Amino acid sequence: MKLRRLATRDAGFDAALAALTSYEAAQDDQVEAVVRDVLAQLRARGDAALLELTQRFDGVRATSAAALEIPRTVLDAALAALPREQGEALRAAAERVRCYHERQRAEFSPDSWQLREPDGTLLGQRVTPLDRVGLYVPGGKAAYPSSVLMNAIPAKVAGVRELVMVSPTPRGERNPLVLAAAALAGVDRVFTIGGAQAVGALAYGTKTIPRVDKIVGPGNAYVAAAKRQVFGRVGIDMIAGPSEILVIGDGSTPADWIAMDLFSQAEHDELAQAILVSPDGAWLDAVEAAIGRLLPEMSRRAVIEASLAARGALIHARDLEEACVVADRVAPEHLELSVADPEAWLPKLRHAGAIFLGRWSSEALGDYCAGPNHVLPTSGTARFSSPLGVYDFQKRTSLIGASREGATTLGRIAATLADGEGLSAHARSARYRIAKD
């Protein structure tokens, strides 16, 4: 197939790149209305509504909401019953993800701290984990055990007391690998519910489903709409857009490898984006030829083809420095730096969810088992957002303990500012504690 070709030297390049990478997470009015109704029913009728909605949307009939919970023994049995190779792979991936996030906690999530000023005033910060987190795991068109590991393990490393997983089981079909991943990651409770009703149950709580403090995990348009609507009552991780990959190449990586790397994101869905940027025009031609040759072999050929046709591109840059400028403008979810000396170019790049260094670092490794989290900012939000991590499951509480002397010093400052704002109770509260000379 022929891919869209852009060149940085062309007069209309800036506008063309902006149009190519533009993605608006449009809120479908019909979806929003359905979700509002579902959430209203959950708030009003709790478990009764949950049972009706689960039967309506997932085709699962249950006599009670408690019957929708999968016992821990079933999770453990699923893990024990996995084929040897699959079980070993899942355990290895979980261990790498856990080790990375334990290091992240130690290096980037400092513990509580306090300092004592000369007058005896205490200032500090207390870092504590969230009490209870809800994890949404898709269970419709596909099952994602890797999503269980990536969301559950950092929560547990952070010290979350209880992790409640919800995952739809259409027509009662349970994926054993998802259940095994839940057992391995230390998920505390699992309910076979999905959609907006699952998000609502976690946000509001029912007689059976405990209310959580934060909801994480990907889902369809109804799940995304529900997360938007319950935000504020609970925390959410992010509203994710379609998957993205941008590859910067110097022409030294085999064209077939790069074609498959582009496919790896394009196969997610028709709105996914795959972009290749290189100063080597002949290599761009070779990659395009590889795409045409390999595409017929792919099990998800139709999805890949639609994705590449709609939002894919090959971009000819003047040099690698300009390729880095293009990448920073896009701020992609996944950035492959497929060049001979990737670390030399790393300082040129500021905006990406995850950067894969060198020809051996395929994005697929990051999706499953490299260790860093695969929940990443999309649609250019890597300019101001970070991958999911231990820090998303912790909160910080400020500590202020004024001494008698400190209350006098700070009280005069606070009272003056409060007077300026017209807040007399603030001013008087501060002045009450000023020591009398």
Secondary structure, 3 states (H helix, E strand, C coil): CCCCEEECCCCCHHHHHHHHHCCCCCCCHHHHHHHHHHHHHHHHHCHHHHHHHHHHHHCCCCCCHHHHEECHHHHHHHHHCCCHHHHHHHHHHHHHHHHHHHHHHHHHCCCCEEEECCCCCEEEEEEEECCEEEEECCCCCCCCHHHHHHHHHHHHHHCCCEEEEECCCHHHCCCHHHHHHHHHHCCCEEECCCHHHHHHHHHHCCCCCCCCCEEECCCCHHHHHHHHHHECCEEECCCCCCCEEEEEECCCCCHHHHHHHHHHHHCCCCCCEEEEEECCHHHHHHHHHHHHHHHHHCCCHHHHHHHHHHHCEEEECCCHHHHHHHHHHHCCCEEEEECCCHHHHHHHCCCCCEEEECCCCCHHHHHHCCCCCCCCCCCCHHHCCCCCCHHHHEEEEEEEECCHHHHHHHHHHHHHHHHHHCCHHHHHHHHHCCCCC
